[in-house]
Amino acid sequence: MAKKIPKLNYWYQDVEDDALFEVVAIDEQEGFIEVQYMNGEIGEFDFDIWQDMIVISAQPPEDWRAPFEIADGFESRGGSLFSMSNWDDPLAHIDPDTQLGVEE
């Protein structure tokens, strides 16, 4: 049997439980796959359980953002909701009009 390798940010359907979920993290060192279900619940599988599961690739459901209240402009892959480029800059998210407690 071929080894099933999960892909980060891809949607799958657990055929046995008829559950849709997205792979949100893969920890190869610890051997775990973290998933998030449509209702927002987080689950975790180890690689051995993943291999025993019957999972198929699935398209993201039309309303996949509903439980998370994500804006319409965000796409599941490559979205622009978050940017890692400013994470190291502590001043990147300060509104210049309210710096030092002075409002114009």
C-alpha positions as CSV (number, residue, x, y, z in Angstrom):
1,M,0.0,0.0,0.0
2,A,1.3,3.5,-0.9
3,K,2.1,5.8,1.9
4,K,-0.4,8.6,2.3
5,I,1.3,11.9,2.8
6,P,-0.9,14.8,4.1
7,K,-0.4,18.3,2.6
8,L,-0.5,21.4,4.7
9,N,-3.5,23.7,4.1
10,Y,-5.3,21.0,2.0
11,W,-8.8,19.7,2.8
12,Y,-9.6,16.1,3.3
13,Q,-12.6,13.9,4.0
14,D,-12.5,11.1,6.5
15,V,-14.6,8.6,4.6
16,E,-15.4,6.5,7.7
17,D,-16.7,9.5,9.8
18,D,-17.8,11.6,6.8
19,A,-15.9,14.6,8.3
20,L,-14.3,17.4,6.4
21,F,-11.1,18.9,7.8
22,E,-8.1,21.0,6.8
23,V,-4.5,20.0,7.6
24,V,-3.2,23.0,9.6
25,A,0.1,21.7,10.9
26,I,2.5,18.8,10.4
27,D,5.1,18.0,13.0
28,E,7.4,15.5,11.4
29,Q,9.8,15.3,14.4
30,E,7.0,14.4,16.9
31,G,5.0,12.5,14.2
32,F,1.7,14.4,14.5
33,I,-0.7,15.9,12.0
34,E,-3.0,18.7,13.3
35,V,-6.3,19.2,11.6
36,Q,-9.2,21.7,11.9
37,Y,-12.8,20.6,11.3
38,M,-15.5,22.8,9.8
39,N,-16.9,23.7,13.3
40,G,-13.5,25.0,14.3
41,E,-12.6,22.0,16.5
42,I,-8.9,21.0,16.4
43,G,-7.9,17.4,16.1
44,E,-4.6,15.6,16.0
45,F,-3.5,12.3,14.5
46,D,-0.2,10.5,14.7
47,F,1.3,9.3,11.4
48,D,0.3,5.6,12.1
49,I,-3.3,6.5,12.6
50,W,-3.3,8.7,9.4
51,Q,-2.0,5.7,7.4
52,D,-4.8,3.6,8.8
53,M,-7.5,6.2,8.0
54,I,-9.5,6.2,4.8
55,V,-9.1,9.9,3.7
56,I,-9.6,11.4,0.3
57,S,-8.7,14.8,-1.0
58,A,-11.6,17.3,-0.9
59,Q,-12.4,20.7,-2.1
60,P,-12.8,23.4,0.6
61,P,-16.5,23.8,1.3
62,E,-18.1,27.0,0.1
63,D,-18.7,28.2,3.7
64,W,-15.4,27.0,5.2
65,R,-14.8,30.5,6.6
66,A,-18.2,30.8,8.5
67,P,-17.0,29.3,11.9
68,F,-14.0,31.6,11.9
69,E,-15.7,34.8,10.7
70,I,-13.0,35.4,8.0
71,A,-13.6,38.2,5.5
72,D,-14.6,37.4,1.9
73,G,-11.4,38.7,0.5
74,F,-9.3,35.9,2.1
75,E,-8.5,32.8,0.1
76,S,-7.6,29.5,1.7
77,R,-4.3,29.2,0.0
78,G,-2.0,32.2,-0.3
79,G,-4.4,34.6,1.4
80,S,-3.3,38.0,2.5
81,L,-4.9,38.1,6.0
82,F,-1.5,37.7,7.7
83,S,1.9,38.9,6.7
84,M,5.1,37.5,8.2
85,S,7.1,40.5,6.9
86,N,6.2,42.8,9.8
87,W,6.3,40.3,12.7
88,D,9.7,41.4,13.9
89,D,8.9,45.1,13.7
90,P,7.2,46.2,17.0
91,L,6.2,49.5,15.5
92,A,4.5,48.1,12.4
93,H,1.0,47.9,13.9
94,I,0.9,51.2,15.8
95,D,-1.5,53.8,14.5
96,P,0.6,57.0,13.9
97,D,-2.3,59.2,15.0
98,T,-2.4,57.8,18.5
99,Q,1.3,57.5,19.3
100,L,2.3,58.7,22.7
101,G,-1.3,59.2,23.7
102,V,-1.8,62.2,21.5
103,E,-4.7,62.3,19.1
104,E,-5.1,64.9,16.4
